[in-house]
Amino acid sequence: MSRKWFTFLCLGSLFVLLNTAVACNRAEDQPLPTVVPTIAAVTAATEPPTLIPTFTQEPTAEVEAVVPTATPFPTVTAIPTSTPLPGIVLAAPEDFGTDRNPLTGEIVADPANLLRRPLAIKVSNSPPQYARPQNGLSQADLVFEHVTEADITRFTAIFYSQTPPDIGPVRSARLIDKELPAMYDAALAMSGAHPVVSQRLHASDIGDRILRSHETGFYRTGEDKPWEHTLHADPAGLWQALTAHGENRPPQFTAWMTFSTLPPQGGQPATRVQVAYDTYTLVEWVYDPANGRYWRWADGEPSTDANNGEQISAANVILLTAIHEKDHSICMTHSNGVCSDWPIEIQIWGQGSAIILRDGKQYPVTWLRENRSDMFTFVDAEGNPLPLQIGNSWFQILPHYYENPVTISP
């Protein structure tokens, strides 16, 4: 299918609100819809604007909104990192050769790692006293943070080029995990899922590559915490389990992200970013010009990797807005014979608005996903690909009904 590119007017502040939704039960072999956005003119401000959308639809969460209060950032000691060579541009499959990771653009230490199937592993983020610090997230190529039914956030982390010794805590999957593994031809590793959500996952085209807690590679830590927070994974064992099922093969990508060590033209300064997930989690990213990366905080505390004690950082932070709808065909909770809770379907297909943060600047873009097997790609207002910086990326997936969830400081 040929790709359609869209040209959007961007004056100061721009976000595109999708105005059509696609039913979650769409056939797997049907092309995904392309949604035409509504474009609203924006009056230019004297100061560089914060490119954040304003929505009028009320949140669907049933809980009272209480945004955590940020605390001052401690002094950061930069972790030495390799500096990419200037002028590298990766825009086509042949640019990556056999030793560059298509998900980060980085040269991998062991090219044989690129011959295995990526792992999409479900990692907990709540409650903090049981979930944090997580293990392994600093070695993920991509991390997607999204809301669940009660607006707490959870991660789907994509591991491909690196093999951390431990990943966890591993928790249950959501409807979004029917989409993310398909985008990267990955296997899904999870503790389980709601029975109807599990049926949807197993009936889809990723059903033969779902790994649950009884598979090789999973284990219980024996920690003194609730049992559901004690499941961890050794990714080497998970790849072994995939091999046993005949599912461990190189991924077949149908879309490619672009990377460049040269910052795109334009962009507004963005050195500190706050992302408020309604009731529970306040995420903060702070740019460090010493290494060209963004350091992560959650609820005022540095986000660290329990494997090595290092603070988590990203070369790219992507603020991606998508339609979030309750799937009323699946009831999560009954109260007096009446359904009171439904799962959230995050509609990451078609197109939508996003902001890419890289090199201390923000770039408004449109995200595109035309086919089910396509990963996200990004285009600017002229329809040209907007490259990411070489390195890992962290996606903050934001509900379309949030009103000004992001604050960006120059």
C-alpha positions as CSV (number, residue, x, y, z in Angstrom):
1,M,0.0,0.0,0.0
2,S,1.4,3.4,-0.9
3,R,1.9,5.8,1.9
4,K,0.0,9.1,2.0
5,W,1.7,12.0,3.5
6,F,-0.1,15.0,5.1
7,T,0.8,18.6,5.1
8,F,-0.3,20.6,8.1
9,L,-0.1,24.2,9.0
10,C,2.1,24.8,12.1
11,L,2.0,28.3,13.5
12,G,3.4,28.3,17.1
13,S,1.3,25.6,18.7
14,L,-0.1,22.7,16.8
15,F,-1.7,19.5,17.7
16,V,-4.1,17.4,15.6
17,L,-7.2,15.9,17.2
18,L,-8.3,12.8,15.5
19,N,-12.0,12.9,14.8
20,T,-12.8,9.3,13.9
21,A,-12.3,6.1,15.9
22,V,-11.8,2.6,14.6
23,A,-13.5,-0.3,16.3
24,C,-11.2,-2.6,18.2
25,N,-12.6,-5.7,16.5
26,R,-11.4,-4.7,13.1
27,A,-10.3,-7.6,10.9
28,E,-6.6,-8.3,11.0
29,D,-6.2,-8.3,7.2
30,Q,-8.0,-5.0,6.6
31,P,-5.9,-1.8,6.1
32,L,-5.9,0.6,9.0
33,P,-7.9,3.9,8.4
34,T,-6.3,7.2,7.9
35,V,-8.1,9.9,9.8
36,V,-8.2,13.5,8.5
37,P,-7.5,15.9,11.4
38,T,-9.2,19.1,12.2
39,I,-6.8,22.0,11.8
40,A,-7.2,25.1,14.0
41,A,-5.4,28.3,13.5
42,V,-3.2,29.4,16.4
43,T,-2.3,33.0,17.2
44,A,1.5,33.6,17.5
45,A,2.7,34.4,21.0
46,T,5.5,36.8,21.9
47,E,7.4,34.0,23.8
48,P,8.0,30.6,22.2
49,P,4.8,28.7,22.8
50,T,4.5,25.3,24.5
51,L,3.2,23.1,21.8
52,I,0.5,21.3,23.8
53,P,-3.1,20.5,22.7
54,T,-6.1,21.7,24.6
55,F,-9.1,19.4,24.6
56,T,-12.6,19.9,25.9
57,Q,-13.7,16.3,26.3
58,E,-13.9,15.3,29.9
59,P,-11.6,12.4,31.2
60,T,-13.4,9.0,31.4
61,A,-11.5,8.1,34.6
62,E,-13.8,7.8,37.6
63,V,-11.3,9.0,40.1
64,E,-10.6,12.5,41.4
65,A,-7.7,14.2,39.6
66,V,-4.8,15.0,41.9
67,V,-1.6,15.9,40.1
68,P,1.6,15.1,42.2
69,T,3.8,18.0,43.2
70,A,7.2,18.0,41.6
71,T,10.3,18.3,43.9
72,P,13.5,20.1,43.0
73,F,15.9,18.1,40.8
74,P,19.0,16.8,42.5
75,T,22.4,17.4,40.9
76,V,23.0,15.0,38.1
77,T,26.3,13.3,37.5
78,A,26.5,12.6,33.8
79,I,27.1,9.0,32.8
80,P,29.7,8.9,30.1
81,T,28.2,7.9,26.8
82,S,29.6,7.5,23.3
83,T,29.0,10.5,21.0
84,P,27.7,9.6,17.5
85,L,29.8,10.7,14.6
86,P,28.6,13.9,13.0
87,G,26.5,13.8,9.9
88,I,25.1,10.3,10.1
89,V,21.7,10.0,8.4
90,L,19.8,6.7,8.4
91,A,16.7,6.9,6.1
92,A,16.4,3.7,4.2
93,P,16.8,0.0,5.1
94,E,20.1,-0.3,3.3
95,D,21.5,2.6,5.5
96,F,21.4,0.3,8.6
97,G,23.5,-2.5,7.0
98,T,23.9,-5.6,9.2
99,D,25.2,-4.0,12.3
100,R,22.9,-1.1,13.0
101,N,19.8,-1.5,15.1
102,P,16.7,-0.3,13.1
103,L,15.0,0.7,16.4
104,T,17.8,3.0,17.6
105,G,20.2,3.6,14.7
106,E,23.1,2.5,16.9
107,I,25.8,0.1,16.0
108,V,25.3,-3.0,18.1
109,A,28.1,-4.8,20.0
110,D,27.0,-8.2,18.7
111,P,25.3,-8.1,15.2
112,A,23.9,-11.6,16.0
113,N,21.5,-10.0,18.4
114,L,19.7,-8.5,15.4
115,L,18.9,-12.0,14.1
116,R,16.5,-12.7,17.0
117,R,12.9,-11.6,17.5
118,P,12.3,-8.4,19.6
119,L,10.6,-8.9,22.9
120,A,7.8,-6.6,24.1
121,I,7.7,-7.0,27.8
122,K,5.0,-5.7,30.1
123,V,6.5,-3.9,33.1
124,S,4.8,-2.5,36.2
125,N,4.9,1.2,37.3
126,S,2.4,1.2,40.2
127,P,2.2,1.3,43.1
128,P,5.7,2.8,43.4
129,Q,6.7,1.0,46.6
130,Y,6.3,-2.3,44.8
131,A,7.1,-1.5,41.2
132,R,10.1,0.9,41.5
133,P,12.9,0.9,40.7
134,Q,12.3,-1.4,37.8
135,N,14.9,-3.7,36.3
136,G,16.2,-3.5,32.8
137,L,14.5,-0.4,31.4
138,S,17.8,1.4,30.8
139,Q,18.7,-1.3,28.2
140,A,15.4,-1.2,26.3
141,D,15.5,0.2,22.8
142,L,12.0,1.6,23.1
143,V,9.7,2.2,26.0
144,F,6.0,3.0,25.8
145,E,4.3,4.5,28.9
146,H,0.5,4.5,28.8
147,V,-2.5,4.8,31.1
148,T,-4.6,1.8,32.3
149,E,-8.2,1.8,33.5
150,A,-7.6,4.0,36.6
151,D,-5.0,6.3,34.9
152,I,-2.1,4.6,36.6
153,T,0.7,4.1,34.0
154,R,2.3,0.9,32.8
155,F,5.2,0.2,30.4
156,T,5.6,-1.9,27.3
157,A,9.4,-2.1,26.8
158,I,10.9,-3.4,23.5
159,F,14.2,-5.3,23.9
160,Y,16.1,-6.2,20.8
161,S,19.8,-5.2,20.7
162,Q,20.7,-5.7,24.4
163,T,20.2,-8.5,26.9
164,P,19.8,-7.2,30.4
165,P,20.3,-9.8,33.2
166,D,16.8,-9.1,34.7
167,I,13.6,-7.4,33.6
168,G,10.6,-6.7,35.9
169,P,8.3,-6.6,37.6
170,V,6.4,-8.2,34.8
171,R,2.6,-7.5,34.9
172,S,-0.5,-8.1,32.9
173,A,-1.1,-6.9,29.3
174,R,-3.7,-4.4,28.0
175,L,-5.4,-3.9,24.6
176,I,-2.5,-1.7,23.4
177,D,-0.4,-4.9,23.6
178,K,-2.3,-6.2,20.6
179,E,-0.8,-3.4,18.6
180,L,2.8,-2.7,19.9
181,P,4.2,-6.3,19.2
182,A,2.7,-6.2,15.7
183,M,4.5,-2.9,15.0
184,Y,8.0,-4.4,15.7
185,D,7.3,-8.0,14.8
186,A,7.9,-8.8,18.5
187,A,6.9,-11.4,20.9
188,L,4.8,-10.4,23.9
189,A,5.9,-11.4,27.4
190,M,3.3,-10.8,30.1
191,S,2.0,-12.2,33.4
192,G,-1.5,-12.6,32.0
193,A,-4.5,-10.4,31.1
194,H,-8.2,-10.1,31.7
195,P,-9.8,-13.2,30.2
196,V,-11.5,-11.4,27.3
197,V,-8.4,-9.2,26.7
198,S,-6.4,-12.4,26.7
199,Q,-8.7,-13.9,24.1
200,R,-8.3,-10.9,21.9
201,L,-4.5,-11.1,22.1
202,H,-4.3,-14.9,21.4
203,A,-6.8,-14.6,18.5
204,S,-4.7,-12.0,16.8
205,D,-1.7,-12.4,14.5
206,I,0.6,-12.2,17.6
207,G,-1.1,-15.1,19.3
208,D,1.6,-17.7,18.5
209,R,4.3,-15.6,20.0
210,I,2.8,-14.7,23.5
211,L,4.9,-15.8,26.5
212,R,3.2,-16.2,29.8
213,S,4.6,-16.8,33.3
214,H,4.9,-20.6,33.0
215,E,7.4,-20.2,30.1
216,T,11.2,-20.6,30.3
217,G,12.8,-17.3,31.4
218,F,10.2,-16.3,34.0
219,Y,10.8,-16.6,37.7
220,R,9.5,-15.3,41.1
221,T,11.9,-13.2,43.1
222,G,10.6,-14.3,46.5
223,E,10.6,-10.7,47.8
224,D,8.5,-9.7,50.7
225,K,5.8,-7.9,48.6
226,P,2.5,-8.8,47.1
227,W,2.8,-11.9,44.9
228,E,1.7,-10.2,41.7
229,H,4.7,-7.9,42.0
230,T,7.3,-10.7,42.2
231,L,7.3,-11.9,38.6
232,H,10.6,-11.1,36.7
233,A,12.1,-12.4,33.5
234,D,15.5,-13.3,32.2
235,P,15.3,-12.3,28.5
236,A,17.9,-14.9,27.5
237,G,15.4,-17.5,28.8
238,L,12.5,-15.9,26.9
239,W,14.4,-16.0,23.6
240,Q,15.1,-19.7,24.4
241,A,11.4,-20.2,24.9
242,L,10.7,-18.6,21.6
243,T,13.2,-20.9,19.9
244,A,11.5,-23.9,21.4
245,H,8.2,-22.7,19.9
246,G,9.8,-22.1,16.5
247,E,9.1,-18.3,16.8
248,N,12.6,-16.9,17.3
249,R,13.6,-15.3,13.9
250,P,14.7,-11.9,12.7
251,P,11.9,-9.4,12.6
252,Q,10.4,-8.4,9.3
253,F,9.8,-4.6,9.4
254,T,7.4,-2.9,6.9
255,A,8.3,0.7,8.0
256,W,11.5,2.3,9.1
257,M,12.2,5.2,11.4
258,T,14.7,7.7,10.3
259,F,17.6,8.9,12.3
260,S,20.2,11.7,12.0
261,T,22.9,13.0,14.3
262,L,22.3,16.4,12.8
263,P,19.4,18.2,14.6
264,P,16.5,19.2,12.2
265,Q,16.1,22.8,11.2
266,G,13.9,25.0,13.5
267,G,12.5,23.7,16.7
268,Q,12.0,25.6,20.0
269,P,14.1,25.1,23.1
270,A,12.9,22.4,25.4
271,T,15.2,21.6,28.3
272,R,12.7,20.6,30.9
273,V,9.4,18.7,30.3
274,Q,6.7,17.7,32.7
275,V,4.1,15.2,31.8
276,A,1.1,14.9,34.2
277,Y,-0.8,11.6,33.9
278,D,-4.0,12.9,35.6
279,T,-4.3,11.3,39.0
280,Y,-1.1,9.5,39.8
281,T,2.1,9.9,37.9
282,L,4.1,13.1,37.2
283,V,6.9,12.4,34.7
284,E,9.7,14.8,34.2
285,W,12.5,14.9,31.6
286,V,15.5,17.2,31.9
287,Y,17.9,17.8,29.1
288,D,21.7,17.4,29.8
289,P,23.8,19.3,27.2
290,A,26.9,17.5,28.4
291,N,25.7,14.2,26.8
292,G,22.8,15.3,24.7
293,R,20.2,13.2,26.5
294,Y,17.1,13.6,28.7
295,W,17.2,12.3,32.3
296,R,13.9,10.9,33.7
297,W,12.2,11.6,37.0
298,A,8.9,10.1,38.3
299,D,6.9,11.9,41.0
300,G,10.0,13.9,42.0
301,E,12.4,11.0,42.3
302,P,15.1,10.0,39.8
303,S,14.0,7.0,37.7
304,T,16.7,4.4,38.1
305,D,17.4,0.9,36.8
306,A,17.7,-1.6,39.7
307,N,20.1,-3.7,37.7
308,N,22.9,-1.0,37.7
309,G,21.6,1.9,39.8
310,E,21.9,4.3,36.9
311,Q,19.4,7.0,36.2
312,I,17.3,6.3,33.1
313,S,17.8,8.6,30.1
314,A,16.7,8.8,26.5
315,A,18.1,10.3,23.3
316,N,14.5,11.0,22.2
317,V,11.3,11.6,24.2
318,I,8.2,11.4,22.1
319,L,4.9,13.0,23.4
320,L,2.3,11.1,21.4
321,T,-1.4,11.9,21.5
322,A,-3.9,9.1,20.6
323,I,-7.6,8.5,20.9
324,H,-8.4,6.6,24.1
325,E,-11.9,4.9,24.3
326,K,-13.5,2.5,26.7
327,D,-14.2,-0.8,25.1
328,H,-17.8,-1.5,26.3
329,S,-17.7,-5.0,24.9
330,I,-15.4,-6.1,27.7
331,C,-16.5,-5.6,31.4
332,M,-13.7,-5.5,33.9
333,T,-15.7,-5.0,37.0
334,H,-19.4,-5.7,38.0
335,S,-21.1,-3.9,40.8
336,N,-24.6,-5.2,41.8
337,G,-25.0,-6.8,38.4
338,V,-24.0,-3.7,36.5
339,C,-20.7,-3.2,34.7
340,S,-18.7,-0.4,36.3
341,D,-15.3,-0.6,34.6
342,W,-14.2,-1.2,31.0
343,P,-10.7,-1.5,29.5
344,I,-9.1,1.4,27.6
345,E,-8.5,0.9,23.9
346,I,-5.6,3.2,22.8
347,Q,-6.1,3.7,19.1
348,I,-2.5,3.9,17.8
349,W,-3.4,3.5,14.1
350,G,-4.0,6.0,11.3
351,Q,-2.4,9.3,12.3
352,G,-2.2,11.8,15.2
353,S,-0.2,14.6,16.7
354,A,3.1,14.3,18.6
355,I,6.1,16.3,19.7
356,I,9.6,15.0,19.4
357,L,12.1,16.1,22.0
358,R,15.8,15.8,21.0
359,D,19.0,17.8,21.4
360,G,17.3,20.1,23.8
361,K,14.6,21.2,21.3
362,Q,10.9,20.3,20.6
363,Y,9.6,19.5,17.1
364,P,5.8,19.3,16.4
365,V,5.1,16.3,14.1
366,T,2.4,14.1,12.8
367,W,2.7,10.4,13.6
368,L,1.7,7.9,11.0
369,R,0.8,4.2,11.1
370,E,-0.9,3.2,7.9
371,N,-0.7,-0.6,8.1
372,R,-0.9,-2.9,11.1
373,S,2.7,-4.1,10.8
374,D,4.1,-0.5,10.5
375,M,5.9,1.1,13.3
376,F,5.4,4.8,14.0
377,T,6.9,7.2,11.5
378,F,7.0,11.0,11.9
379,V,6.6,13.8,9.4
380,D,6.9,17.6,9.8
381,A,4.4,20.2,8.6
382,E,5.7,19.9,5.0
383,G,5.2,16.1,5.0
384,N,9.0,15.4,5.3
385,P,10.3,12.7,7.6
386,L,11.5,14.2,11.0
387,P,14.5,12.2,12.1
388,L,15.2,11.0,15.6
389,Q,18.6,11.3,17.3
390,I,20.5,8.1,17.2
391,G,19.8,6.2,20.4
392,N,16.9,4.9,22.5
393,S,13.4,6.5,22.6
394,W,10.8,6.8,25.3
395,F,7.2,7.3,24.2
396,Q,4.8,9.1,26.5
397,I,1.4,8.1,25.1
398,L,-1.2,10.7,26.1
399,P,-5.0,10.5,26.0
400,H,-6.7,12.8,23.6
401,Y,-9.0,14.1,26.3
402,Y,-6.3,15.4,28.6
403,E,-6.2,19.2,28.8
404,N,-2.7,20.6,28.8
405,P,-1.0,17.6,30.3
406,V,2.5,18.8,29.3
407,T,4.6,21.7,30.4
408,I,7.7,22.5,28.3
409,S,10.3,24.9,29.6
410,P,13.0,26.5,27.3
